Amino acid sequence: MEDCKESASDILLCMDENHSIVLRLSENDPLLDKKKKLLQSKGYDAEVHIQLKNALHPKWAHTTAEAMLQISRIMHLDEAELYFCEDDSCSPMGYYTQKNELEALNSMLSQVNSSFLDDRCSQKDILQDLWEAIIQLICEFGDKNITEITVINSQDCDKENFLLQWGEKSGVKNRLQIAYIEGFGRGAIAATDLKVGDIALEIPVSAIISEDAMKNSDMFPALEKVDGISTETMLLLWSMKERYNSSSTFKNYFDTLPEEFNTGLSFGVDAIVALDGTLLLEELIQAKEHLRNQYDELFLALCGDHPDIFPPELYTWEQFLWACELWYSNSMKIQFADGALQTCLIPIAGFLNHSLYPHITQYGKVDSATNTLKFRMSRPCQAGEQCYLSYGNFSSSHLITFYGFMPQMDNPYDIIQLDIDGSQDVCSDEFDASSGTTHMVRGTWFSDNHSIFHYGLPAPLLNHFRRAQEDFLDAGSPQQEKLKIEVEILEDLCSTFSGMMENLGEVDSESRENMDWDVKLAAEYKSLQRRIVSSILSSCYAGRKLVEDELCKPTA
Ligand SMILES: C[S@@+](CC[C@H](N)C(=O)[O-])C[C@H]1O[C@@H](n2cnc3c(N)ncnc32)[C@H](O)[C@@H]1O
């Protein structure tokens, strides 16, 4: 292609014999085929070359960054994000999810950074323009999502500061301060302005609590002999005792841990009762039952056979639950330089709270050159702002169960899975994200398209029902028949979700101010579920009205 000055797609499709940046779908991506189809539906291939040679147009860098972003977003979608993808737009916000947007932009940035390092690339000034355009997009995105925090100065942070000092002596490089923040417990605050790419925190492997510490302890030979025990469970059992070891290498870390974690696993009876009719109730009960069975099995074996190594007073059910909550809410999966994946506790990094709009998105891999774990900024954080991590694309029910909080922002991963077998769905020629997947819904405020045939509901779900109904129709059936099917689908959905709403019961009028933490969280979760179901019902009713109006129009 010769002329690459004007349109974004032309810029991207130009093949350059000198140097180009390549955006490529990974062959190992389990969603490869679906993403390929989505890219194709938008006019792109699974591999897109960005031409640098002909960047003569004054707006080249900006137009190119915008076009790269469209592709990069799709390449970084996860399964749920892909399911809820809409044809013409991402969402009313203009992106799929905040985390997807940041990952997409940062992966573009790292592509440009690697091109800078490539000696064969002679277009450094053009790369610089592109780099700046991407940084500008990241900063603009950040400005839309600023959140306020209130630091509680009356709470002292002596133990936390001792841990920071221990960290410094152990080789930790840190640009964060620790403080109590309203609604968060402790949190990490940027000590200075942090830019995209800056390292907020760097932890040497020697300061990470990993399998090594447990394997070097006196309990390992006994643990090793327990049939079928996982390394994670061994670590959990080790931490129950290490917590009280006054000569532990990690004493400063254990000293900062709370007596109670207050996750969903510690919900009392009143909170459980308050969850009646919600999806969280089932999740919590299952998780707790699983842990209780695990405890009963383990402690018969360990405390009975080795009371000297596993003193029964340290290995009570309450202490076991504390350790489970510690590991669920504070551990991270880390890939070490040898490729091994381990679940670890990371002193200091454990103060970073979660956000749907994090500053740090990629942190799980040890840098083999320095043998450290680096927490790199995916977006800027001003001095005094709370610096957030992403724990993962988790629903509020998962976050309550294992972390004990619910995000304040609308959570796009709050999904209601439907009991419909998606494995029967046959992929048709057009893009269809439904084949072989579980069907689901979420708050319809996340959708940009509430028009007829869309209704703010996910296309794969509607298409699944249409396919089931259209068996009774042939291709030549009149539009009126198709519209009648739409009414049936919407009525079925209304009846499913009305049932769900009824199960949730009456709206509670009690003020939440004086409620216990767990009952309050349960009530907040129930309101959230009501809000999601109510949005789906409203969308179904509004959709049915649209279709019925259409049916009333005289046929040509
Ligand atoms: C890894 S720790 C983070 C530090 C923690 N705030 C503390 O004081 O130790 C994870 C815990 O922090 C709290 N947390 C994390 N993100 C939060 C958020 N967005 N809102 C409220 N609490 C949060 C929850 O209690 C969670 O179990």
The ligand as a Tripos MOL2 file, in Angstrom:
@<TRIPOS>MOLECULE
LIG
   27    29     1     0     0
SMALL
NO_CHARGES

@<TRIPOS>ATOM
      1 C1         -3.9500   -7.1830   50.6830 C.3       1 LIG1
      2 S1         -4.8700   -6.4650   51.9300 S.3       1 LIG1
      3 C2         -4.7010   -4.7580   51.6500 C.3       1 LIG1
      4 C3         -4.3380   -4.0080   52.9240 C.3       1 LIG1
      5 C4         -5.4140   -3.9400   53.9540 C.3       1 LIG1
      6 N1         -6.2860   -2.8090   53.7050 N.3       1 LIG1
      7 C5         -4.8590   -3.8860   55.3460 C.2       1 LIG1
      8 O1         -5.2060   -2.9880   56.1150 O.co2     1 LIG1
      9 O2         -4.0560   -4.7750   55.6700 O.co2     1 LIG1
     10 C6         -6.4680   -6.8790   51.3850 C.3       1 LIG1
     11 C7         -7.5660   -6.3750   52.2830 C.3       1 LIG1
     12 O3         -7.6890   -4.9620   52.1500 O.3       1 LIG1
     13 C8         -9.0410   -4.5500   52.1750 C.3       1 LIG1
     14 N2         -9.3340   -3.9390   50.8510 N.ar      1 LIG1
     15 C9         -8.6650   -4.1010   49.7030 C.ar      1 LIG1
     16 N3         -9.2010   -3.3610   48.7160 N.ar      1 LIG1
     17 C10       -10.2440   -2.7160   49.2560 C.ar      1 LIG1
     18 C11       -11.2070   -1.8140   48.7320 C.ar      1 LIG1
     19 N4        -11.2030   -1.4280   47.4620 N.pl3     1 LIG1
     20 N5        -12.1560   -1.3440   49.5700 N.ar      1 LIG1
     21 C12       -12.1890   -1.7270   50.8720 C.ar      1 LIG1
     22 N6        -11.3000   -2.5840   51.4180 N.ar      1 LIG1
     23 C13       -10.3330   -3.0790   50.6300 C.ar      1 LIG1
     24 C14        -9.8550   -5.8110   52.4110 C.3       1 LIG1
     25 O4        -10.0450   -5.9260   53.7760 O.3       1 LIG1
     26 C15        -8.9290   -6.9000   51.9140 C.3       1 LIG1
     27 O5         -9.1670   -8.1470   52.5270 O.3       1 LIG1
@<TRIPOS>BOND
     1     1     2 1
     2     2     3 1
     3     2    10 1
     4     3     4 1
     5     4     5 1
     6     5     6 1
     7     5     7 1
     8     7     8 2
     9     7     9 1
    10    10    11 1
    11    11    12 1
    12    11    26 1
    13    12    13 1
    14    13    14 1
    15    13    24 1
    16    14    15 ar
    17    14    23 ar
    18    15    16 ar
    19    16    17 ar
    20    17    18 ar
    21    17    23 ar
    22    18    19 1
    23    18    20 ar
    24    20    21 ar
    25    21    22 ar
    26    22    23 ar
    27    24    25 1
    28    24    26 1
    29    26    27 1
@<TRIPOS>SUBSTRUCTURE
     1 LIG1         1 GROUP 0 **** ****
